[in-house]
Every structure is written in structure tokens, then in C-alpha cells.
Amino acid sequence: MLNNSVLVHFVRNGPAYLPEIDAYVGFIQAHGQQALVHDTSATVPLNAQVVWWMCGRVSYAEARRLKHAFHIHEYASASAPPHAWLKDAVKYWTQPKPDFRIFQNGWVRERMGFNDGVPYALRDMGVAPAFFDVAAPALPAPSYADNAPARVPPNAFDLVYLGEMSRLLPFIPLLQCIHEAGRTLLLVGEVPDELRALLPANVTCTGRVPYAEVPRQLRRARFGLNLVSNIEPYNQQTSTKLLEYCAVGLPVVSNDYAWVRYFAAHYQGNFHLLRDDPASWQYSFGDALEAYPYAVPNVRTLAWPQLLNALPIWKYLHIA
């Protein structure tokens, strides 16, 4: 039984960018409880009440050391290539049994394969409230509509891409086509040297920027560019960048894959989906870029406070 005062220890288990941790900490603190974030479990004290693992591998030795705690295993993603299936199989067979599990979506849960009776919840990616508040007097407010063309703000760049830049390496031919179509591209984030050497001349890089500044960086462009490798698990998981594009009111241009089609149908969005045929890209980034009948879906229900408030885990922890 947990005490009235709850301290939740989050264990990052690696260098991955996890905006959900900040959202969790804010939610817990807003309800009068406490949270600490640890890079490794070694700094979690022996008397911890709640240990929330962002999986990753969870050490049996550490689970035994913290045996009096309530353990939560969260799978924000299935394992990434190479050897993704093997990595997930190892987790299935070797992870210690927690008290509760959280999965990003149903596909991730099925991929992990756990069927041991542990209670679980599905928790999709969310959007920080600041993304909905980005519009300043100099910028038109985001236009949300059901199957209606979005208002396109006249900004400095044609397209913007946000996210893990190394994942753009397979899309260099597409970036070159953007350049050949006379379009400009803004990359928001740290660009590795390997990618920078291959970028065409139309690309501007911000470098690393504070997270609070990201919404205004996105509004420097007219369209959000969503490029995701069409392989598992990437093509079955939520694209956080796409949610953030929608939150600031940007029409979306994306490559075509399973999750983006599911999301557009579920939220009544209309995105310009690029064909796999490179010969069609010149047209897609030419006249078709403005002519496409975009609809920007309303994603306010995915704001972190609303999304987290619906999670059943809080009743186990006596929070909210």
C-alpha cells in the first residue's frame, strides 16, 4: 500500500529523447506529489515507493534490490533495427515481471507479446500545451477544419523538418528533389556531420534549440515535412513531429506509410502523401505543394494534460 505522499522515480535507461517524462513529472507535481528522474537505476534509493522504467532492459538484480517498490514498465516504442525482433524477444523472455505496463499503442503491445495477466494501459504520444499557444499577433492563428483547406501562413521557409536528423539519411534523394523544385527547407535540431555533408544548398539548420523554442521555429515555415522509414517499428508508431506540426497549424507533407494513413483517417486530417516513385516528387514539391486540399486535424485532445489524465495508472498510485 502506497503512502499518501508519493514520490515516483523515473528511470530513463538510455539517451533517447523522451518528452513524456517531462509531461509525467509536471502532471504528478500538479497533483501535489513528487517525481525524480534518474539516468540509471543505480541512483534510485532502496526505500523507493514507485519505480517507473522507460524500457529498455530492466535488470533482475535491480528489480530485486527495489523489490518493495511498485514497478511500472513503459514501452514507448518497440525495439529499433537491426535485429529488432531478437531484441524484443530477449525482453519478452528476460524482463522481470512488473506491477503495471504501459504501451504506446496496441501494435507495440502485440509486438512485445506479454500475456501474463499484468494490468496495462495504452498511452499515445502527446503534445506540450505550448504548441497550441504559439501564435503571436504577427502570425495567423492555426486553422482547424473538418475536411477544409488549411490556411497557409506566409513564412520564411517552404518546409520544416523536426526530429532525429540521422533518420533523414535514407531520404537524401527526396531532399535533393525539394532543392530542384526551388523550395527551401528548415531543419530544427542537431544535424550530424554525416548528414550535413550530403544536404543540398536550400537547407537551413537551426542546430539544437531549447524545447520551449521549437513551436516558434516550426511557424517559420509553411508546411511540416514528415519523413519516416517505411519499416517496423517506425511505420507503426506515432510520429511526434507530425502531432506538433498539426498543433501549430501547419499543413503536412509526408511519405506514405501505415501509421500516417491511420492517423489521418482517425482525426479527419488530409495530408499530402508522397508516392514512392521519385519521378513524381518534382511535381509534388512544385505546383502541387500549394494546390493540395490540406486539412489540419484538431489534436487538442492529445495535449499532455488531457492524455495523461485518462490513464488508469494513477488510481494504483493514489494520484489524481
N, C-alpha and C positions, 0 to 999 in steps of 0.2 A: 504494500500500500504506500503510495506516494504521500509525502507531507504536503501541507497547504502551500508552503513556499517551494517552488520548483526551480531547479537550475538544470538546464538542458545543455549537454556537452556535444557539440557537433565535431565530427572527425572528418576532415577533408579527404584524406587518403590520396593525395596527389596534387599536381599543379593546375588541374583543369579549372577553367573559369566557371564558377557556379553562382550565378546571381540569385538563385533560390535561397542560398544561405543567408544573404542579407535580408531577403524578404521574410524568412523564418524568424530571424533574430528580431527584426522590427515588430513582427506580429506578436511574438512572445512577450517582448518588453511592453508593448501597448496594452497587454492584459495583466500587467503588474508582476510578471515573472522574469527570470533571468536566463541568459544564454551566453555561452562562451564558445569560441571557435578554435579548434586545435588543428595544426598541420598533421600531426600524428597522434595516435592514441597514447603514446608514452607519457604525455603530459596530462592525461585525464586522471584525476585523483581516485584513490581506491574507494572512497565513500560516495562516488558519483551516483546520483539517483537515476538519471536518464542519459544514455549514450546513443547518439544519432549518427550512424555510419553512412557516409556517402560512398557506396560500394563501387568499384574496388574489392580487393581482398580483405577479409576480416580474419585476423589471427585468432586461432583457437586459444593460444596462450593468453592473449589479451582479453578474450571473452571470458576465460576462467578467472583472470585477475579481477575483472569487473563483474563477477557473477551476481552480485547483489543489485545491479542496475537493471533498469528496464531498457532493452535493446531494440533499436529500430534500424532496419536495413533499407536504404533507399537506392533504387536503381533508376537514375535519371536517364540512362542510356544502356543499351546492350553493348557488348564489347566491340571494339573497332578492329578492322583488319590491320595486319594479316592474322590469320588463324583465329578469326572471331568465334567460330563455333567451338573450337577447342577451349578457348578462354572461358566461354560461358559454361561449357560442360564442366570444367575444373571448378568453377564457382558453385555449380549445382551440387557437385559431389563433396566439396570440401568446406563450404561455408558453415560456421556454427549456426544453430537454429536461433533466430531472434524471437522477440515477443510480438513484433509487428513489422510488416513490409510495406513499402511504397514504391510503385512503378510509374514511369512517365505515362504509359498508356497500355492498352490491352495487348498490343503486339509485343511490347517489351516483356510483359508478364508471361505470355505464352512462350516467348523465346527462352526465358530463364527456366521455365518448366517446373517451378516449385509447386507441389501439391500435397504439402504436409500438414494442412489444417491451420497454419499460422494466419491470423487475420491480416487483411491487406487493404490498401486503397490505391486508386489511380489518381495521380496528380500531374496534370499537364503543365507545360511551361507557362509562365505568366509575364506580365508587363508591368514595369515600375510606373507608379502614378505620374511621375514627371513627364513621361512620354505623351500623356494626354493633355498636359498643361503647357506644351512647348510654344504654342502660337503666341507671338508678340504682335503689337499693333502694326509692325511693318510687314507681317506675314499674314496671308489669308488663313482663316481657321480651317482645320481639316473638314472635308466634306464627306459625310457618311450617307449612303443611299442604298436602297434596295434595287439592284439591277439598273442603276442610273450612272451615267458617266461621271467620273470624279473631276472636281476642279483641280487643274494642274497649276501649282504656283510657279511664277516666273523667277526661277532662282539661277544661281551662277553655274551649276553643272547639270548636265542632262541626266546622269545616272549616279547613284551612290551604292557602294557595297560595304556592308558592315560584317565583321566576324573574324574567324580564324583564317588569316591570309594564306597560310600554306595550303589550304584546301582549294585555292584558286589555280594551283599549278596545272591540273588537268584541263583547265578552261582557257589557257593562253590563246589558242586559235580563235575562240569566241571574243576575247578581249581585243585581239587584233582586228577582228571584223567590226567591233564598235568603233575603233580608231578609223578604219577605212570608210565607215559611214559618216565620218565627220562629227561624231558625238564625243562629249567629254565625260570622264568618269572620275569620281572621288572615292578613294579607299579610306575608310575610317578604321584605324588600328595600326598595329606594328607590322611592318612589311619585312619579311626576312630577305636577306641579301640574294638568296637563290631566286626568289620571285622578282625582286626589284630589277635584276639584270635582264629579265625577259619582258618587262612591261613596255607597251608601246608609248609613244610620246604624249598621248592625250590623257594620261593618267596622273592625277594629283594625289599625294599621300599625306594624310594628317600626322602619321605617327601615332604613338599611344596618347590617348586623351582621357581625362577623368570621366568616369561613367556619367556623372551629372551633366557633362557637356555633350554627350552623344546625341540626345534629341535635337539640339540645335544644329549639330553637324549634319544630321540627316536632312534637315529642312533647307540645307544649301543646295539640294538637288531637286529635280522634278519627278524622278522615278526611282523606286527602290529596286535593286538588282538582287535576285535570289538565285544563287547557283549552288546546287547540292549534287554530289556524285550519286548517280542512279544505281547504287549498290547498297545492300543491307550492311549495317542497320540505318545508314543515313537516310535512305529513301522512305523509311517507315516511321521516322521520328520528327517531332515538332521542330520547325525552323524558327528559332527565337528571333532571328533578324527579320523574318517576314512579319511576325507579330508586331515588332517595333515599327517597321515601315507603315503598317496599317494604323497603328496607334497615333502616329504623327500625321496621317492623312496622305501618305504617298501611294500613288498607283504602283502596282508591282509588275515587273517583268521577271519571268522565272523560266528555268528549264523545266521540262515536263517529267514528273515522277509521281509515285503513288500518293504520298502524303499531301502534296500541294493540291492535287485533284480532290482528295477527301476534304481538305480544309476549305477550299473554295465552295464546294457543294454544301458543306455543313453551315458555313457562315454567310452564304449568299454573296460571295465575292466573285469578281470576274478579273482574272489575271491574264496578262499576255504571255501565253505559254509558248516557248520557242520549240521548234521542231528539232529533231536530231540531225537533220540534213544541213550541213554547213552552208550549202548554196542558198538556203533561204534566209540566212542571218542578215545579209546585206539589206534585204527588203524589211525584215523585222525591225532593224535599227534605223531604217530610213523613214519613209513616209508613214509606215505602219506604226511607228512608235507613238506618234500623236493621235493617229486616226483610230486606234483600237478603242472599243467601248468599255473602258475600265469601270469597275465598281469596287470601291474600297470598303471592305466589311467593317462593321462596328465591332470592335474587340474589347469593349469596356468591361464585359463580363469576365475577361481574362486578366483584369488588373489584380495584382498580387493579393491585396487585402480581401477581395471577394473570393478569389480562388482558394486561398488558404482557410478562410472562414468555413468553407464547406467540408473540410477534411474531418473524418471521424476520429483521427488520432488524438485530438485534443481532449475528448472525453476520457480516454485512457490516462492522460497526463493531468487531468483536472485543470485544464487551461481552456478558457473561453466557454 
